[in-house]
Amino acid sequence: MFSAPKQLKNIATLIDVAVQDLLAQERNTWSAVNPALDVPLAELNDFVMRGGKRIRPAYCHWGWVTANGDPDLNAPEPLAGGCALELLHAFALIHDDVMDGSATRRSAPAVWASYIERHQHASWRGEPRRFGEAAAVLIGDIALVIADRTLGDVPAVARRVWDALRTELNMGQYLDVIGTAQGAVAVEDARAITRYKTALYTIVRPLQLGAALAGNADLAAALAAHGLPLGMAFQLRDDLLGAFGDPQQTGKPVGEDLREGKPTVLLALAREEASQSQKGVLAKAGTDVTDSEVAAMQQVLVETGAAASTETEINRFLASALTALDSLPNVHGNRDALSALAHYVVNRET
C-alpha cells in the first residue's frame, strides 16, 4: 500500500485530538440539557474517528505554511481551519450516504443505517428508514453548524473562500444526484461534477483557506494551478477505487459506484467507447445488480480502454500539479510536503 506521508500523518494526529475535544465539549453541554442529545453527538464522534485520511486539514495547513504562516503544527488558525474542514467533510459524507442509499461507510453501517437498526431494536413507532434518514440529515446538519462555529471569526478573504467551498460542494453534489438519476452523463458533464464536488472542495479551497488565514490572498491562483489538476486526479483515482477497489481497503462493497450508477468520468468514458452489447452491460449500472453483473461491468471498463485512459489521465494531472509547485514560494519544506501529498492522493488504495 502507498502509505500516507509524515506531512499528512502528523497533522491527522492533531486533528483527531482537536475534533474529539470539540465534540466532547458539545456532548457535555447538550447531555446536561437532555441525555438523549448525547446520542447523535456520540454517533458523529464515532463516525469521524472511525476513519478518514484528513487530507483537507493537511492542505489547509500547508496552504498556511506556503503563505508564510507559522509552520508549528499547533498553530491555532490552520488547526481550527482543519477541524472545520473535517467536520464539514463529515456533514457531506453523512448526507451523501442518505442520498445514495449507501448502507456502508468506513467498514461500518452508514449513519442512516445505524439509526434504522436503533429504531427496529427499540420497536419504535413509524417507518424505520424514514427515521434513520431524518436522524442522519440532522447529524450532518449538526456537523455543519459546529464546523462553521469552529472556523470562527476569520479575515473576510478566508470567509469568502469558506463560503465558496461550501457552495461549490453542494452544487457539485446536486449535479451528482441529477446525473445518477438520469442514468448517464456525457464525459464533460462528469468532469464538471468532478471539478465542483471534489477537486475544488478537497484540495484547491483548503489550500486557499490556509493561505487566506495567513492573510495572503495573492497566492490563490498559484495554489489553484497546483490543486485543481491534483483534485481532478484525486477523484479519478476515487472512480477507479469505486469500481475496482478492494472492500477490505475501501470500506465499501466491491463495485459500489457501479451498483449506484454514479456519474463518474470512468463510466462516461466507457459508455463513449462501448459497443452496443457493452452498452447493454453498462446500462445495468444503478440497478439492483448481482456480483456477476458487477464483474461484467468491470470487464467492459477494461475492454473499452476506459480504465487505462483514466490511469493515463491521472498521471498527466499529477505531472501538471507537480510542475505548478515551481510557481509557489519555497518555505519551511512546503514544496516537499505538497509533492509528497500529491503522490499519496493519486496512488492511495482507499
Legacy VTK file of the C-alpha trace (Angstrom):
# vtk DataFile Version 3.0
C-alpha trace
ASCII
DATASET POLYDATA
POINTS 350 float
0.000 0.000 0.000
1.170 3.552 -0.753
1.339 4.870 2.811
0.465 8.389 3.921
3.486 10.715 4.241
4.518 12.188 7.574
3.358 15.624 6.360
-0.150 14.210 6.451
0.022 11.789 9.371
1.399 14.324 11.832
-1.413 16.753 11.063
-4.026 13.977 11.103
-2.992 13.026 14.641
-3.501 16.582 15.895
-6.816 16.949 14.071
-8.113 13.736 15.640
-7.373 15.056 19.134
-8.757 18.514 18.428
-12.011 17.266 16.860
-12.571 14.841 19.718
-12.083 17.695 22.193
-14.585 19.840 20.301
-17.186 17.105 20.250
-16.560 16.223 23.894
-17.405 19.821 24.802
-20.586 19.627 22.748
-21.550 16.350 24.399
-21.030 17.771 27.881
-23.123 20.822 27.049
-26.056 19.056 25.430
-26.222 15.945 27.610
-26.776 18.326 30.545
-29.821 19.696 28.704
-31.175 16.244 27.840
-29.282 12.936 27.924
-30.909 11.960 24.621
-28.877 14.683 22.904
-25.646 12.880 23.658
-26.671 10.099 21.271
-26.369 11.994 17.954
-23.180 13.706 19.098
-21.684 10.359 20.110
-22.691 9.000 16.684
-20.967 11.954 14.999
-17.838 11.435 17.108
-17.751 7.732 16.261
-18.239 8.485 12.565
-15.383 10.996 12.417
-12.996 8.847 14.415
-13.792 5.618 12.552
-11.606 6.590 9.616
-10.738 9.285 7.134
-7.421 10.435 5.803
-7.605 14.107 6.989
-6.462 15.282 3.565
-8.338 18.583 3.687
-6.892 19.679 7.046
-3.416 18.815 5.741
-3.922 21.016 2.697
-5.193 23.828 4.900
-2.028 23.601 6.996
0.311 23.555 4.001
-1.567 26.406 2.356
-0.972 28.344 5.581
2.739 27.460 5.568
3.084 28.348 1.860
1.706 31.788 2.705
4.496 32.082 5.307
2.330 31.223 8.283
3.880 29.759 11.426
4.979 26.202 10.486
4.245 24.924 14.006
1.686 22.126 13.648
-0.161 23.556 16.648
-0.624 26.991 15.073
-4.228 27.783 16.091
-5.503 29.243 12.821
-4.843 26.283 10.485
-5.741 23.857 13.265
-9.168 25.469 13.618
-9.497 25.571 9.837
-8.575 21.902 9.618
-11.127 20.904 12.267
-13.791 22.898 10.449
-12.922 21.158 7.176
-13.055 17.706 8.751
-16.445 18.371 10.331
-17.697 19.775 7.040
-16.494 16.565 5.393
-18.457 14.530 7.952
-21.566 16.534 7.043
-21.012 15.856 3.350
-20.411 12.113 3.760
-23.347 11.541 6.100
-25.709 13.325 3.737
-24.121 11.656 0.699
-24.888 8.222 2.125
-28.537 9.195 2.586
-28.778 10.486 -0.994
-27.043 7.452 -2.478
-28.670 4.894 -0.220
-25.189 3.640 0.701
-25.568 1.413 3.732
-21.839 1.095 4.455
-19.209 3.730 5.206
-15.733 3.105 6.563
-16.414 -0.619 7.035
-19.423 0.022 9.292
-23.116 0.861 8.876
-23.710 4.360 7.493
-25.306 6.740 9.996
-28.785 6.398 8.479
-28.484 2.599 8.504
-27.311 2.651 12.112
-30.406 4.608 13.125
-32.677 2.181 11.305
-31.185 -0.569 13.466
-31.740 1.585 16.563
-35.386 2.163 15.599
-36.034 -1.515 14.918
-34.277 -2.702 18.070
-36.409 -0.374 20.216
-39.635 -1.216 18.323
-40.415 2.470 17.922
-43.360 3.822 16.001
-43.260 4.941 12.365
-41.189 3.875 9.388
-37.626 2.831 10.347
-35.996 4.083 7.135
-37.645 7.487 7.345
-36.472 7.800 10.941
-32.939 6.720 10.047
-32.649 9.198 7.190
-34.105 12.030 9.284
-31.626 11.370 12.081
-28.718 11.245 9.649
-29.718 14.523 7.998
-29.857 16.194 11.406
-26.496 14.759 12.498
-24.973 16.025 9.251
-26.502 19.436 9.916
-25.048 19.423 13.426
-21.604 18.738 11.956
-22.039 21.642 9.529
-23.042 24.072 12.283
-20.118 23.044 14.502
-17.790 23.410 11.506
-18.957 26.991 10.947
-18.547 27.837 14.601
-15.125 26.223 14.747
-13.790 28.289 11.864
-14.791 31.312 13.922
-14.136 34.980 13.291
-11.690 34.936 10.394
-10.493 37.568 7.885
-13.034 38.401 5.182
-10.878 36.774 2.489
-10.900 33.489 4.417
-14.648 33.681 4.903
-15.094 34.133 1.155
-13.039 31.002 0.482
-15.057 29.062 3.061
-18.334 30.248 1.546
-17.171 29.334 -1.954
-16.087 25.878 -0.764
-19.455 25.088 0.837
-21.435 26.403 -2.109
-19.373 24.528 -4.706
-19.653 21.306 -2.722
-23.441 21.480 -2.700
-23.706 22.452 -6.370
-21.425 19.584 -7.336
-23.457 17.210 -5.190
-26.661 18.326 -6.914
-25.115 17.613 -10.310
-24.086 14.208 -8.983
-27.643 13.433 -7.822
-29.130 14.520 -11.150
-26.529 12.577 -13.120
-27.239 9.440 -11.106
-30.985 9.809 -11.677
-30.575 10.371 -15.412
-28.619 7.155 -15.741
-25.880 8.514 -17.998
-23.909 11.738 -18.415
-21.511 12.951 -21.073
-17.812 12.915 -20.289
-17.611 16.693 -19.970
-20.587 16.760 -17.603
-18.884 14.099 -15.485
-15.754 16.270 -15.423
-17.819 19.241 -14.205
-19.134 17.147 -11.324
-15.558 16.120 -10.513
-14.403 19.733 -10.536
-17.049 21.085 -8.187
-17.814 18.143 -5.950
-14.211 17.045 -5.405
-11.308 18.984 -6.943
-12.157 22.404 -5.556
-13.556 21.090 -2.284
-10.776 18.622 -1.497
-7.600 20.449 -2.458
-7.955 23.906 -4.033
-10.145 25.578 -1.426
-8.407 24.019 1.614
-5.065 25.303 0.254
-6.557 28.738 -0.369
-8.256 28.744 3.026
-4.931 28.128 4.753
-3.272 30.917 2.783
-6.177 33.271 3.483
-5.982 32.518 7.208
-2.344 33.646 6.975
-3.557 36.887 5.426
-2.337 36.173 1.887
-4.869 36.178 -0.946
-2.243 36.752 -3.646
-1.323 33.068 -3.823
-4.852 31.932 -4.732
-4.194 31.468 -8.448
-0.843 29.705 -7.971
-2.368 27.381 -5.378
-5.232 26.591 -7.764
-2.752 25.803 -10.545
-1.342 23.083 -8.297
-4.552 21.998 -6.603
-7.029 21.787 -9.464
-5.283 19.127 -11.582
-4.413 17.252 -8.420
-8.032 17.380 -7.262
-9.159 16.029 -10.623
-6.628 13.200 -10.307
-7.833 12.523 -6.753
-11.384 11.954 -7.974
-10.303 9.864 -10.949
-8.449 7.601 -8.514
-11.639 7.510 -6.449
-13.552 6.480 -9.582
-11.209 3.536 -10.107
-11.417 2.540 -6.450
-15.206 2.831 -6.573
-15.289 0.407 -9.496
-12.399 -1.963 -8.737
-11.296 -1.269 -5.150
-10.760 -3.946 -2.514
-13.611 -3.733 0.054
-11.078 -4.501 2.810
-9.273 -1.291 1.860
-12.140 0.991 0.775
-14.615 0.009 3.478
-17.354 -0.291 0.834
-18.816 -3.155 -1.226
-16.884 -4.028 -4.380
-18.023 -2.015 -7.388
-20.225 0.292 -5.303
-20.078 3.143 -7.837
-21.346 0.711 -10.472
-24.098 -0.549 -8.195
-25.211 3.045 -7.609
-24.715 4.211 -11.196
-22.557 7.150 -10.130
-21.893 9.658 -12.963
-18.130 9.169 -12.977
-15.714 10.124 -15.719
-14.646 6.467 -15.829
-18.151 5.232 -16.590
-18.778 8.063 -19.074
-15.586 7.197 -20.971
-16.615 3.552 -21.132
-20.061 4.404 -22.483
-18.485 6.611 -25.129
-16.348 3.738 -26.475
-18.671 0.799 -25.800
-20.231 -1.420 -28.454
-23.988 -1.953 -28.402
-23.653 -5.154 -26.397
-21.239 -3.483 -23.976
-23.630 -0.547 -23.570
-26.281 -3.075 -22.581
-23.993 -4.340 -19.832
-23.240 -0.802 -18.595
-26.944 0.102 -18.673
-27.371 -2.116 -15.612
-25.329 0.343 -13.515
-27.516 1.879 -10.842
-29.951 -1.043 -10.759
-30.225 -3.984 -8.388
-27.293 -5.892 -9.840
-25.668 -9.176 -8.917
-21.977 -9.665 -8.219
-21.570 -11.322 -11.620
-23.163 -8.316 -13.329
-20.753 -6.019 -11.475
-17.888 -8.198 -12.714
-19.220 -7.919 -16.277
-19.313 -4.129 -15.999
-15.771 -4.111 -14.671
-14.720 -6.135 -17.693
-16.297 -3.565 -20.026
-14.438 -0.758 -18.244
-11.218 -2.603 -19.075
-12.124 -3.719 -22.598
-13.197 -0.234 -23.734
-9.909 1.237 -22.516
-11.703 3.463 -20.015
-9.716 2.157 -17.045
-6.380 2.576 -18.847
-7.350 6.050 -20.108
-8.227 7.065 -16.579
-4.826 5.920 -15.290
-3.127 7.886 -18.068
-5.118 10.981 -17.204
-4.264 10.633 -13.519
-0.561 10.645 -14.380
-0.995 13.657 -16.661
-2.806 15.610 -13.958
-0.162 14.661 -11.384
2.642 15.875 -13.655
0.833 19.187 -14.166
0.313 19.633 -10.423
3.961 18.915 -9.647
5.152 21.371 -12.307
2.956 24.051 -10.753
4.848 23.750 -7.470
7.681 25.733 -9.068
5.446 28.823 -9.036
4.897 28.657 -5.271
7.189 30.117 -2.597
9.600 27.568 -1.159
9.306 27.968 2.619
9.551 25.642 5.616
9.584 22.499 3.469
6.225 23.255 1.879
7.140 22.131 -1.633
8.453 18.798 -0.409
5.300 18.370 1.664
2.978 19.223 -1.221
4.881 16.880 -3.515
4.614 14.023 -1.009
0.896 14.704 -0.540
0.364 14.781 -4.304
1.945 11.378 -4.809
-0.113 9.969 -1.951
-3.535 11.228 -3.048
-3.187 9.807 -6.556
-1.660 6.459 -5.519
-3.739 5.665 -2.435
-5.712 2.417 -2.179
-8.560 3.720 -0.001
LINES 1 351
350 0 1 2 3 4 5 6 7 8 9 10 11 12 13 14 15 16 17 18 19 20 21 22 23 24 25 26 27 28 29 30 31 32 33 34 35 36 37 38 39 40 41 42 43 44 45 46 47 48 49 50 51 52 53 54 55 56 57 58 59 60 61 62 63 64 65 66 67 68 69 70 71 72 73 74 75 76 77 78 79 80 81 82 83 84 85 86 87 88 89 90 91 92 93 94 95 96 97 98 99 100 101 102 103 104 105 106 107 108 109 110 111 112 113 114 115 116 117 118 119 120 121 122 123 124 125 126 127 128 129 130 131 132 133 134 135 136 137 138 139 140 141 142 143 144 145 146 147 148 149 150 151 152 153 154 155 156 157 158 159 160 161 162 163 164 165 166 167 168 169 170 171 172 173 174 175 176 177 178 179 180 181 182 183 184 185 186 187 188 189 190 191 192 193 194 195 196 197 198 199 200 201 202 203 204 205 206 207 208 209 210 211 212 213 214 215 216 217 218 219 220 221 222 223 224 225 226 227 228 229 230 231 232 233 234 235 236 237 238 239 240 241 242 243 244 245 246 247 248 249 250 251 252 253 254 255 256 257 258 259 260 261 262 263 264 265 266 267 268 269 270 271 272 273 274 275 276 277 278 279 280 281 282 283 284 285 286 287 288 289 290 291 292 293 294 295 296 297 298 299 300 301 302 303 304 305 306 307 308 309 310 311 312 313 314 315 316 317 318 319 320 321 322 323 324 325 326 327 328 329 330 331 332 333 334 335 336 337 338 339 340 341 342 343 344 345 346 347 348 349
